[in-house]
């Protein structure tokens, strides 16, 4: 036992290397999609990590267990990657007794949880911002009407691009704020409280919304909705003027107060959490490697002619007919992201009633043509509009869930 404690750091590093090798494909995929954010978070941990009297072993272990439980049940590789990232933080804390709450938040910022949450809210936030801009400018400009993100001025249509209130600008603002907080902690040799960090994050979110609000106003006033040098310059100037400069001013009023303290927890209490965390991650890693059958076409409504369909991949089945285009997918696929990725502009997204059930209706535009697309989640013949609800059903009841997306050619206008 003494030998284990003597070489506990080397053992912890060896465990980490083994788990990273076992999950090499997932790790490489995660780094490929969020390399900058992951590297930035690691640097924040190294720069901003401070010794704290608060024992982070068991809270981190709880987070890892929760994420791995969901990953194990749903085969969610992105959540498993997040659990691996937290396990790295867990080992780093166990070895150095240093922790950074700011870097910890950044890890979640670049996780699939945040991306999914933001992607589902982006359209609604952008529509709300555009409506606010319409109410502001309607008395000063001849705006005849607003339709989602389309402004009609003197019978000319101006469309606000999807970059407004986009994920990249939102993350960039939070990263700048995290960097400023870390530098302030390092300079003062003290720690911010959780309340201070949360308050500053809320201020950054508010500044981001304000920045995008004035960005939309400027684009409309200058009639610059095409993506060109002026368009990007306006975005950068609004980001600098309405986000970075206010943050540099407000950070002066946020002073870290908590003194750095050495955690005096005995090493005897460190070994058990490391063993438990390693076993949890190892078991989930083996389960994630197992191929899963999605059963997307099981008990499908016979009105869908699956004989005319083709498999795009094992998670997407496509049926193309003269009347409509239908996609049947796993619930992890977001139609808004898929359509945007193929060049469509999302104009409006809202929930409507169809056959006494709620479904999503999306109004899109491409090549000056507008389309209506309808989508919903389906479980045992019942339709749902909430991803969280269907994932909970799948998580605890182990029922098959699919996403159905229909775009009717008769709805072209």
C-alpha positions as a Markdown table, in Angstrom:
| # | Residue | x | y | z |
|---|---|---|---|---|
| 1 | Unk | 0.0 | 0.0 | 0.0 |
| 2 | Unk | 2.9 | 2.4 | 0.8 |
| 3 | Unk | 4.3 | 1.7 | -2.6 |
| 4 | Unk | 1.0 | 2.7 | -4.2 |
| 5 | Unk | 0.9 | 6.0 | -2.4 |
| 6 | Unk | 4.6 | 6.6 | -3.1 |
| 7 | Unk | 4.0 | 6.3 | -6.9 |
| 8 | Unk | 0.4 | 7.5 | -6.9 |
| 9 | Unk | 1.1 | 10.3 | -9.4 |
| 10 | Unk | 2.7 | 7.9 | -11.9 |
| 11 | Unk | -0.2 | 5.5 | -11.5 |
| 12 | Unk | -2.7 | 8.3 | -12.1 |
| 13 | Unk | -0.9 | 9.3 | -15.3 |
| 14 | Unk | -0.7 | 5.7 | -16.4 |
| 15 | Unk | -4.5 | 5.3 | -15.9 |
| 16 | Unk | -5.1 | 8.4 | -17.9 |
| 17 | Unk | -2.9 | 7.3 | -20.8 |
| 18 | Unk | -4.7 | 3.9 | -20.9 |
| 19 | Unk | -8.1 | 5.5 | -21.0 |
| 20 | Unk | -7.1 | 8.0 | -23.7 |
| 21 | Unk | -5.7 | 5.2 | -25.8 |
| 22 | Unk | -8.9 | 3.1 | -25.3 |
| 23 | Unk | -11.0 | 6.1 | -26.4 |
| 24 | Unk | -8.5 | 7.4 | -29.1 |
| 25 | Unk | -11.2 | 7.7 | -31.8 |
| 26 | Unk | -13.5 | 9.7 | -29.5 |
| 27 | Unk | -10.7 | 11.9 | -28.3 |
| 28 | Unk | -9.4 | 12.7 | -31.8 |
| 29 | Unk | -13.0 | 13.5 | -32.9 |
| 30 | Unk | -13.5 | 15.8 | -29.9 |
| 31 | Unk | -10.2 | 17.6 | -30.5 |
| 32 | Unk | -11.0 | 18.0 | -34.2 |
| 33 | Unk | -14.3 | 19.8 | -33.5 |
| 34 | Unk | -13.2 | 21.9 | -30.4 |
| 35 | Unk | -9.4 | 22.0 | -30.5 |
| 36 | Unk | -9.1 | 25.7 | -29.7 |
| 37 | Unk | -11.5 | 25.6 | -26.8 |
| 38 | Unk | -10.0 | 22.5 | -25.3 |
| 39 | Unk | -6.4 | 23.9 | -25.5 |
| 40 | Unk | -7.7 | 27.2 | -24.1 |
| 41 | Unk | -9.4 | 25.4 | -21.1 |
| 42 | Unk | -6.2 | 23.4 | -20.4 |
| 43 | Unk | -4.1 | 26.6 | -20.4 |
| 44 | Unk | -6.6 | 28.2 | -18.0 |
| 45 | Unk | -6.3 | 25.3 | -15.7 |
| 46 | Unk | -2.5 | 25.6 | -15.8 |
| 47 | Unk | -2.4 | 29.3 | -15.4 |
| 48 | Unk | -5.4 | 29.8 | -13.2 |
| 49 | Unk | -5.4 | 26.7 | -11.0 |
| 50 | Unk | -5.3 | 27.6 | -7.3 |
| 51 | Unk | -5.2 | 25.4 | -4.2 |
| 52 | Unk | -8.5 | 25.5 | -2.5 |
| 53 | Unk | -9.8 | 24.2 | 0.8 |
| 54 | Unk | -12.9 | 22.9 | -0.9 |
| 55 | Unk | -12.6 | 19.2 | -1.6 |
| 56 | Unk | -13.4 | 18.8 | -5.3 |
| 57 | Unk | -12.9 | 15.0 | -5.4 |
| 58 | Unk | -16.5 | 13.9 | -4.8 |
| 59 | Unk | -18.3 | 16.7 | -6.7 |
| 60 | Unk | -16.1 | 15.9 | -9.8 |
| 61 | Unk | -16.8 | 12.2 | -9.3 |
| 62 | Unk | -20.5 | 12.9 | -9.1 |
| 63 | Unk | -20.4 | 14.9 | -12.4 |
| 64 | Unk | -18.4 | 12.1 | -14.1 |
| 65 | Unk | -20.8 | 9.4 | -12.8 |
| 66 | Unk | -23.9 | 11.4 | -14.1 |
| 67 | Unk | -22.4 | 12.0 | -17.6 |
| 68 | Unk | -21.2 | 8.4 | -17.9 |
| 69 | Unk | -24.6 | 7.0 | -16.8 |
| 70 | Unk | -26.2 | 9.0 | -19.6 |
| 71 | Unk | -23.5 | 8.0 | -22.1 |
| 72 | Unk | -23.8 | 4.4 | -21.1 |
| 73 | Unk | -27.6 | 4.3 | -21.6 |
| 74 | Unk | -27.8 | 6.5 | -24.7 |
| 75 | Unk | -24.4 | 5.7 | -26.3 |
| 76 | Unk | -23.7 | 9.4 | -26.5 |
| 77 | Unk | -20.0 | 9.7 | -27.5 |
| 78 | Unk | -19.9 | 13.5 | -27.1 |
| 79 | Unk | -21.0 | 13.3 | -23.4 |
| 80 | Unk | -18.4 | 10.5 | -22.9 |
| 81 | Unk | -15.8 | 12.8 | -24.3 |
| 82 | Unk | -16.9 | 15.5 | -21.8 |
| 83 | Unk | -16.6 | 12.9 | -19.0 |
| 84 | Unk | -13.1 | 12.2 | -20.1 |
| 85 | Unk | -12.3 | 15.9 | -19.9 |
| 86 | Unk | -13.6 | 16.1 | -16.4 |
| 87 | Unk | -11.7 | 13.0 | -15.5 |
| 88 | Unk | -8.5 | 14.7 | -16.6 |
| 89 | Unk | -9.4 | 17.7 | -14.3 |
| 90 | Unk | -10.1 | 15.2 | -11.5 |
| 91 | Unk | -6.7 | 13.6 | -11.8 |
| 92 | Unk | -5.0 | 17.0 | -12.1 |
| 93 | Unk | -6.7 | 18.1 | -8.9 |
| 94 | Unk | -5.8 | 14.8 | -7.2 |
| 95 | Unk | -2.1 | 15.3 | -8.0 |
| 96 | Unk | -1.7 | 19.0 | -7.5 |
| 97 | Unk | -4.7 | 19.9 | -5.3 |
| 98 | Unk | -5.2 | 22.9 | -7.6 |
| 99 | Unk | -8.5 | 23.7 | -9.3 |
| 100 | Unk | -9.9 | 26.5 | -11.5 |
| 101 | Unk | -13.7 | 27.0 | -11.5 |
| 102 | Unk | -13.3 | 29.4 | -14.5 |
| 103 | Unk | -11.5 | 26.8 | -16.6 |
| 104 | Unk | -14.1 | 24.2 | -15.4 |
| 105 | Unk | -16.9 | 26.4 | -16.8 |
| 106 | Unk | -14.9 | 26.8 | -20.1 |
| 107 | Unk | -14.9 | 23.0 | -20.5 |
| 108 | Unk | -18.7 | 22.9 | -20.4 |
| 109 | Unk | -18.7 | 25.9 | -22.7 |
| 110 | Unk | -17.0 | 23.8 | -25.4 |
| 111 | Unk | -19.0 | 20.7 | -24.7 |
| 112 | Unk | -21.8 | 19.2 | -26.8 |
| 113 | Unk | -24.3 | 20.0 | -23.9 |
| 114 | Unk | -23.7 | 23.7 | -24.4 |
| 115 | Unk | -23.7 | 23.5 | -28.2 |
| 116 | Unk | -27.0 | 21.6 | -28.3 |
| 117 | Unk | -28.6 | 23.9 | -25.9 |
| 118 | Unk | -27.5 | 27.0 | -27.8 |
| 119 | Unk | -28.3 | 25.6 | -31.2 |
| 120 | Unk | -31.9 | 25.1 | -30.1 |
| 121 | Unk | -32.2 | 28.6 | -28.7 |
| 122 | Unk | -30.4 | 30.5 | -31.5 |
| 123 | Unk | -33.3 | 30.8 | -33.9 |
| 124 | Unk | -35.7 | 32.0 | -31.1 |
| 125 | Unk | -33.2 | 34.5 | -29.7 |
| 126 | Unk | -32.5 | 35.9 | -33.2 |
| 127 | Unk | -36.2 | 36.2 | -34.0 |
| 128 | Unk | -36.7 | 38.1 | -30.7 |
| 129 | Unk | -33.7 | 40.4 | -31.4 |
| 130 | Unk | -35.1 | 41.1 | -34.9 |
| 131 | Unk | -38.5 | 41.9 | -33.5 |
| 132 | Unk | -36.9 | 44.3 | -31.0 |
| 133 | Unk | -35.0 | 46.0 | -33.9 |
| 134 | Unk | -38.2 | 46.3 | -35.8 |
| 135 | Unk | -40.0 | 48.0 | -32.9 |
| 136 | Unk | -37.0 | 50.4 | -32.7 |
| 137 | Unk | -36.7 | 51.3 | -36.3 |
| 138 | Unk | -40.3 | 51.2 | -37.6 |
| 139 | Unk | -40.8 | 54.8 | -36.7 |
| 140 | Unk | -37.6 | 55.9 | -38.5 |
| 141 | Unk | -37.5 | 53.6 | -41.5 |
| 142 | Unk | -40.3 | 52.7 | -44.0 |
| 143 | Unk | -40.4 | 49.0 | -42.7 |
| 144 | Unk | -43.7 | 47.6 | -44.0 |
| 145 | Unk | -43.5 | 44.3 | -42.1 |
| 146 | Unk | -41.1 | 41.8 | -40.5 |
| 147 | Unk | -41.3 | 38.1 | -41.1 |
| 148 | Unk | -39.0 | 36.1 | -38.8 |
| 149 | Unk | -35.5 | 37.5 | -39.7 |
| 150 | Unk | -36.7 | 39.2 | -42.9 |
| 151 | Unk | -37.3 | 43.0 | -43.0 |
| 152 | Unk | -39.3 | 44.4 | -45.8 |
| 153 | Unk | -38.3 | 48.1 | -46.5 |
| 154 | Unk | -39.9 | 49.8 | -49.5 |
| 155 | Unk | -40.9 | 46.4 | -50.9 |
| 156 | Unk | -37.3 | 45.3 | -50.7 |
| 157 | Unk | -36.4 | 42.3 | -48.5 |
| 158 | Unk | -33.4 | 42.4 | -46.1 |
| 159 | Unk | -32.5 | 39.1 | -44.5 |
| 160 | Unk | -30.4 | 39.0 | -41.3 |
| 161 | Unk | -27.7 | 36.2 | -41.6 |
| 162 | Unk | -27.4 | 33.3 | -39.2 |
| 163 | Unk | -24.2 | 34.7 | -37.7 |
| 164 | Unk | -26.1 | 37.2 | -35.7 |
| 165 | Unk | -26.2 | 35.9 | -32.2 |
| 166 | Unk | -24.2 | 33.0 | -33.5 |
| 167 | Unk | -22.4 | 30.4 | -31.4 |
| 168 | Unk | -18.9 | 31.5 | -32.3 |
| 169 | Unk | -19.4 | 35.1 | -31.2 |
| 170 | Unk | -21.2 | 34.0 | -28.0 |
| 171 | Unk | -18.3 | 31.7 | -27.1 |
| 172 | Unk | -15.7 | 34.3 | -27.9 |
| 173 | Unk | -17.3 | 36.7 | -25.5 |
| 174 | Unk | -17.4 | 34.2 | -22.7 |
| 175 | Unk | -13.8 | 33.2 | -23.4 |
| 176 | Unk | -12.6 | 36.8 | -23.2 |
| 177 | Unk | -14.4 | 37.1 | -19.9 |
| 178 | Unk | -12.8 | 33.8 | -18.6 |
| 179 | Unk | -9.4 | 35.1 | -19.6 |
| 180 | Unk | -9.9 | 38.4 | -17.8 |
| 181 | Unk | -11.2 | 36.7 | -14.6 |
| 182 | Unk | -8.2 | 34.3 | -14.6 |
| 183 | Unk | -5.7 | 37.2 | -15.1 |
| 184 | Unk | -7.3 | 39.1 | -12.3 |
| 185 | Unk | -7.1 | 36.1 | -9.9 |
| 186 | Unk | -3.4 | 35.6 | -10.8 |
| 187 | Unk | -2.7 | 39.3 | -10.3 |
| 188 | Unk | -4.4 | 39.5 | -6.9 |
| 189 | Unk | -3.3 | 36.0 | -5.8 |
| 190 | Unk | -6.9 | 35.4 | -4.6 |
| 191 | Unk | -10.0 | 33.5 | -5.9 |
| 192 | Unk | -13.3 | 34.7 | -7.2 |
| 193 | Unk | -16.4 | 33.2 | -5.5 |
| 194 | Unk | -18.9 | 31.1 | -7.5 |
| 195 | Unk | -21.4 | 34.0 | -7.2 |
| 196 | Unk | -18.9 | 36.5 | -8.7 |
| 197 | Unk | -18.1 | 34.2 | -11.6 |
| 198 | Unk | -21.8 | 33.5 | -12.3 |
| 199 | Unk | -22.6 | 37.2 | -12.1 |
| 200 | Unk | -19.9 | 38.1 | -14.5 |
| 201 | Unk | -21.0 | 35.4 | -16.9 |
| 202 | Unk | -24.6 | 36.8 | -16.8 |
| 203 | Unk | -23.2 | 40.3 | -17.6 |
| 204 | Unk | -21.3 | 38.9 | -20.6 |
| 205 | Unk | -24.4 | 37.2 | -21.9 |
| 206 | Unk | -26.3 | 40.5 | -21.6 |
| 207 | Unk | -23.5 | 42.3 | -23.4 |
| 208 | Unk | -23.5 | 39.7 | -26.2 |
| 209 | Unk | -27.2 | 40.2 | -26.8 |
| 210 | Unk | -26.8 | 44.0 | -26.8 |
| 211 | Unk | -23.8 | 43.7 | -29.2 |
| 212 | Unk | -25.9 | 41.6 | -31.6 |
| 213 | Unk | -28.9 | 44.0 | -31.3 |
| 214 | Unk | -26.8 | 47.0 | -32.4 |
| 215 | Unk | -25.1 | 44.8 | -35.0 |
| 216 | Unk | -28.4 | 44.1 | -36.6 |
| 217 | Unk | -29.4 | 47.7 | -36.5 |
| 218 | Unk | -26.2 | 48.8 | -38.1 |
| 219 | Unk | -26.5 | 46.2 | -40.9 |
| 220 | Unk | -30.0 | 47.3 | -41.7 |
| 221 | Unk | -29.1 | 51.0 | -41.7 |
| 222 | Unk | -26.1 | 50.4 | -44.0 |
| 223 | Unk | -28.0 | 47.8 | -46.1 |
| 224 | Unk | -25.1 | 45.4 | -45.6 |
| 225 | Unk | -26.6 | 42.0 | -45.2 |
| 226 | Unk | -24.3 | 40.3 | -47.7 |
| 227 | Unk | -21.3 | 38.6 | -46.3 |
| 228 | Unk | -18.4 | 40.8 | -47.3 |
| 229 | Unk | -15.5 | 42.8 | -45.7 |
| 230 | Unk | -17.8 | 45.5 | -44.4 |
| 231 | Unk | -20.2 | 43.0 | -43.0 |
| 232 | Unk | -17.5 | 41.2 | -41.0 |
| 233 | Unk | -15.9 | 44.5 | -40.0 |
| 234 | Unk | -19.3 | 45.7 | -38.5 |
| 235 | Unk | -19.5 | 42.4 | -36.5 |
| 236 | Unk | -15.9 | 42.8 | -35.1 |
| 237 | Unk | -16.5 | 46.5 | -34.2 |
| 238 | Unk | -19.7 | 45.7 | -32.4 |
| 239 | Unk | -18.0 | 42.9 | -30.6 |
| 240 | Unk | -15.2 | 45.2 | -29.5 |
| 241 | Unk | -17.3 | 48.2 | -28.6 |
| 242 | Unk | -20.3 | 46.5 | -26.9 |
| 243 | Unk | -18.5 | 43.5 | -25.3 |
| 244 | Unk | -14.8 | 43.8 | -24.9 |
| 245 | Unk | -14.7 | 47.4 | -23.8 |
| 246 | Unk | -17.5 | 47.1 | -21.3 |
| 247 | Unk | -15.9 | 43.9 | -19.9 |
| 248 | Unk | -12.5 | 45.7 | -19.4 |
| 249 | Unk | -14.4 | 48.5 | -17.6 |
| 250 | Unk | -16.5 | 46.3 | -15.4 |
| 251 | Unk | -13.7 | 43.8 | -14.4 |
| 252 | Unk | -12.4 | 46.6 | -12.2 |
| 253 | Unk | -15.4 | 46.3 | -9.9 |
| 254 | Unk | -14.9 | 42.5 | -9.5 |
| 255 | Unk | -12.2 | 41.8 | -7.0 |
| 256 | Unk | -11.4 | 38.3 | -5.8 |
| 257 | Unk | -11.7 | 38.0 | -2.0 |
| 258 | Unk | -11.1 | 34.4 | -1.2 |
| 259 | Unk | -7.5 | 33.7 | 0.0 |
| 260 | Unk | -5.8 | 30.6 | -1.5 |
| 261 | Unk | -5.7 | 27.8 | 1.0 |
| 262 | Unk | -3.9 | 24.5 | 1.0 |
| 263 | Unk | -6.2 | 21.5 | 1.1 |
| 264 | Unk | -5.0 | 19.4 | 4.0 |
| 265 | Unk | -7.0 | 16.3 | 3.0 |
| 266 | Unk | -5.1 | 13.1 | 3.8 |
| 267 | Unk | -3.9 | 11.1 | 0.7 |
| 268 | Unk | -5.8 | 8.1 | 2.1 |
| 269 | Unk | -9.0 | 9.8 | 0.9 |
| 270 | Unk | -7.7 | 10.3 | -2.7 |
| 271 | Unk | -7.1 | 6.7 | -3.7 |
| 272 | Unk | -10.8 | 5.5 | -3.5 |
| 273 | Unk | -12.2 | 8.3 | -5.7 |
| 274 | Unk | -9.5 | 7.7 | -8.3 |
| 275 | Unk | -10.3 | 3.9 | -8.4 |
| 276 | Unk | -14.0 | 4.6 | -8.6 |
| 277 | Unk | -13.7 | 7.2 | -11.3 |
| 278 | Unk | -11.4 | 5.0 | -13.4 |
| 279 | Unk | -13.8 | 2.0 | -13.2 |
| 280 | Unk | -16.8 | 4.2 | -14.2 |
| 281 | Unk | -14.9 | 5.6 | -17.2 |
| 282 | Unk | -13.5 | 2.3 | -18.2 |
| 283 | Unk | -16.9 | 0.5 | -18.1 |
| 284 | Unk | -18.5 | 3.2 | -20.2 |
| 285 | Unk | -15.6 | 3.2 | -22.7 |
| 286 | Unk | -16.2 | -0.5 | -23.4 |
| 287 | Unk | -19.9 | 0.0 | -23.8 |
| 288 | Unk | -19.5 | 3.0 | -26.1 |
| 289 | Unk | -17.3 | 0.8 | -28.4 |
| 290 | Unk | -20.2 | -1.6 | -28.9 |
| 291 | Unk | -22.3 | -1.1 | -32.0 |
| 292 | Unk | -25.9 | -0.2 | -31.3 |
| 293 | Unk | -28.9 | -0.9 | -33.4 |
| 294 | Unk | -31.2 | 2.2 | -33.7 |
| 295 | Unk | -34.3 | 0.5 | -35.1 |
| 296 | Unk | -35.4 | 3.7 | -36.8 |
| 297 | Unk | -37.9 | 2.0 | -39.1 |
| 298 | Unk | -39.5 | -0.2 | -36.4 |
| 299 | Unk | -43.3 | 0.2 | -36.2 |
| 300 | Unk | -43.1 | 3.1 | -38.7 |
| 301 | Unk | -46.4 | 4.5 | -40.0 |
| 302 | Unk | -47.2 | 2.5 | -43.2 |
| 303 | Unk | -47.9 | 5.8 | -45.1 |
| 304 | Unk | -44.1 | 6.1 | -45.4 |
| 305 | Unk | -43.0 | 4.2 | -48.4 |
| 306 | Unk | -39.7 | 2.8 | -47.1 |
| 307 | Unk | -39.2 | 0.9 | -50.4 |
| 308 | Unk | -38.4 | 4.2 | -52.0 |
| 309 | Unk | -36.0 | 5.2 | -49.2 |
| 310 | Unk | -32.2 | 4.9 | -48.9 |
| 311 | Unk | -29.9 | 4.8 | -45.9 |
| 312 | Unk | -27.6 | 7.9 | -45.8 |
| 313 | Unk | -25.8 | 6.3 | -42.9 |
| 314 | Unk | -26.9 | 4.1 | -40.0 |
| 315 | Unk | -28.5 | 7.2 | -38.3 |
| 316 | Unk | -30.3 | 8.7 | -41.2 |
| 317 | Unk | -32.9 | 7.2 | -43.6 |
| 318 | Unk | -34.2 | 9.3 | -46.5 |
| 319 | Unk | -37.4 | 9.0 | -48.5 |
| 320 | Unk | -37.7 | 11.2 | -51.6 |
| 321 | Unk | -41.0 | 11.3 | -53.5 |
| 322 | Unk | -42.5 | 14.0 | -55.8 |
| 323 | Unk | -44.8 | 15.1 | -53.0 |
| 324 | Unk | -42.3 | 15.5 | -50.2 |
| 325 | Unk | -38.9 | 14.8 | -48.8 |
| 326 | Unk | -38.8 | 12.8 | -45.6 |
| 327 | Unk | -35.8 | 12.2 | -43.2 |
| 328 | Unk | -36.0 | 9.7 | -40.4 |
| 329 | Unk | -33.1 | 10.1 | -38.0 |
| 330 | Unk | -31.9 | 9.5 | -34.5 |
| 331 | Unk | -33.0 | 12.2 | -32.0 |
| 332 | Unk | -29.4 | 13.5 | -31.7 |
| 333 | Unk | -29.8 | 15.2 | -35.2 |
| 334 | Unk | -31.1 | 18.8 | -35.1 |
| 335 | Unk | -32.9 | 19.6 | -38.4 |
| 336 | Unk | -32.1 | 23.3 | -37.9 |
| 337 | Unk | -28.4 | 22.5 | -38.0 |
| 338 | Unk | -28.7 | 20.1 | -40.9 |
| 339 | Unk | -30.7 | 22.6 | -43.1 |
| 340 | Unk | -28.3 | 25.5 | -42.2 |
| 341 | Unk | -25.3 | 23.3 | -43.1 |
| 342 | Unk | -26.7 | 22.7 | -46.6 |
| 343 | Unk | -27.2 | 26.4 | -47.4 |
| 344 | Unk | -30.7 | 27.2 | -46.1 |
| 345 | Unk | -31.4 | 30.3 | -44.1 |
| 346 | Unk | -33.8 | 29.7 | -41.2 |
| 347 | Unk | -36.4 | 32.5 | -41.3 |
| 348 | Unk | -38.8 | 31.3 | -38.6 |
| 349 | Unk | -39.2 | 28.4 | -36.3 |
| 350 | Unk | -42.3 | 27.8 | -34.1 |
| 351 | Unk | -44.5 | 25.0 | -32.6 |
| 352 | Unk | -47.9 | 24.4 | -34.3 |
| 353 | Unk | -50.7 | 21.9 | -33.9 |
| 354 | Unk | -51.2 | 19.1 | -36.3 |
| 355 | Unk | -53.8 | 16.4 | -35.8 |
| 356 | Unk | -54.2 | 17.6 | -32.2 |
| 357 | Unk | -50.4 | 17.1 | -31.6 |
| 358 | Unk | -47.6 | 19.6 | -31.3 |
| 359 | Unk | -44.9 | 19.7 | -34.0 |
| 360 | Unk | -42.2 | 22.1 | -35.2 |
| 361 | Unk | -42.7 | 24.2 | -38.3 |
| 362 | Unk | -39.7 | 25.8 | -39.9 |
| 363 | Unk | -39.7 | 28.4 | -42.6 |
| 364 | Unk | -36.5 | 28.4 | -44.7 |
| 365 | Unk | -35.1 | 30.1 | -47.7 |
| 366 | Unk | -32.6 | 29.2 | -50.3 |
| 367 | Unk | -31.9 | 30.7 | -53.7 |
| 368 | Unk | -34.8 | 33.2 | -53.2 |
| 369 | Unk | -37.2 | 30.3 | -52.7 |
| 370 | Unk | -39.0 | 29.7 | -49.4 |
| 371 | Unk | -39.8 | 26.3 | -48.0 |
| 372 | Unk | -41.8 | 24.9 | -45.1 |
| 373 | Unk | -40.4 | 22.0 | -43.2 |
| 374 | Unk | -42.1 | 20.1 | -40.3 |
| 375 | Unk | -40.4 | 17.9 | -37.7 |
| 376 | Unk | -41.0 | 16.2 | -34.5 |
| 377 | Unk | -39.8 | 13.4 | -32.2 |
| 378 | Unk | -41.7 | 10.2 | -32.2 |
| 379 | Unk | -42.0 | 7.5 | -29.6 |
| 380 | Unk | -44.5 | 4.6 | -29.8 |
| 381 | Unk | -46.6 | 6.6 | -32.2 |
| 382 | Unk | -46.8 | 9.7 | -30.1 |
| 383 | Unk | -45.2 | 13.0 | -31.2 |
| 384 | Unk | -43.0 | 15.2 | -29.0 |
| 385 | Unk | -41.3 | 18.6 | -29.6 |
| 386 | Unk | -38.9 | 18.5 | -26.6 |
| 387 | Unk | -35.5 | 16.8 | -27.0 |
| 388 | Unk | -35.1 | 16.7 | -23.2 |
| 389 | Unk | -38.4 | 14.9 | -22.8 |
| 390 | Unk | -37.7 | 12.2 | -25.4 |
| 391 | Unk | -34.1 | 11.6 | -24.1 |
| 392 | Unk | -35.5 | 11.1 | -20.6 |
| 393 | Unk | -38.0 | 8.5 | -22.0 |
| 394 | Unk | -35.1 | 6.8 | -23.8 |
| 395 | Unk | -32.9 | 7.1 | -20.7 |
| 396 | Unk | -35.2 | 5.6 | -18.1 |
| 397 | Unk | -37.7 | 3.6 | -20.1 |
| 398 | Unk | -35.3 | 2.3 | -22.8 |
| 399 | Unk | -37.9 | 3.0 | -25.6 |
| 400 | Unk | -37.0 | 3.6 | -29.2 |
| 401 | Unk | -37.2 | 7.3 | -30.3 |
| 402 | Unk | -36.8 | 8.7 | -33.7 |
| 403 | Unk | -36.9 | 12.1 | -35.4 |
| 404 | Unk | -39.1 | 12.7 | -38.5 |
| 405 | Unk | -38.5 | 15.7 | -40.7 |
| 406 | Unk | -40.8 | 16.4 | -43.7 |
| 407 | Unk | -40.4 | 19.0 | -46.3 |
| 408 | Unk | -43.3 | 19.2 | -48.8 |
| 409 | Unk | -42.8 | 20.3 | -52.3 |
| 410 | Unk | -46.3 | 21.6 | -52.4 |
| 411 | Unk | -45.4 | 24.2 | -49.8 |
| 412 | Unk | -43.0 | 26.1 | -52.0 |
| 413 | Unk | -44.0 | 29.7 | -52.4 |
